[in-house]
Amino acid sequence: MSDAQTASGVHTLLIDRIACDGHGACAELLPELIGLDEWGYPIVRSTDVPGELLDHARRAVAECPVLALRVEQKHR
């Protein structure tokens, strides 16, 4: 599947709350979808990742120091 086809699909942002240590890198890299609570843990504003934010979401996933973030393609 090409990047164009993948980007046009519907993607979901998922956080493993048990693995998350509250580093906050995800919110810095993807503030359009992720905020932080008072302890520095992520609050996801929307689990749907628009195509124009997909590259940013993938970068946030790659930068998570504890691998607690992932983006999955929704199956219709």
C-alpha positions, 0 to 999 in steps of 0.5 A: 500500500502506498503512503498516499493510500495509507494517509487517506485511510482512517487512523486511530491514536492509542495510548497504553496508559499502563506503559506511559510514564508521563514524559509529555513528548507526545503532547509537544509533538502532537498538540492538536490531538494531545494535551497533558493533565496536571501530572503530565500524563496525556489527555487525548482530545480525539482518537481520530487522526486526520490525514494531515496530522498522520506524519506528526502522529507517527513522529510522536509514536516514534519519539515516545521513550516508553513506546506507550503510543501507537497509531493504527489504521481502522478497518472498515 
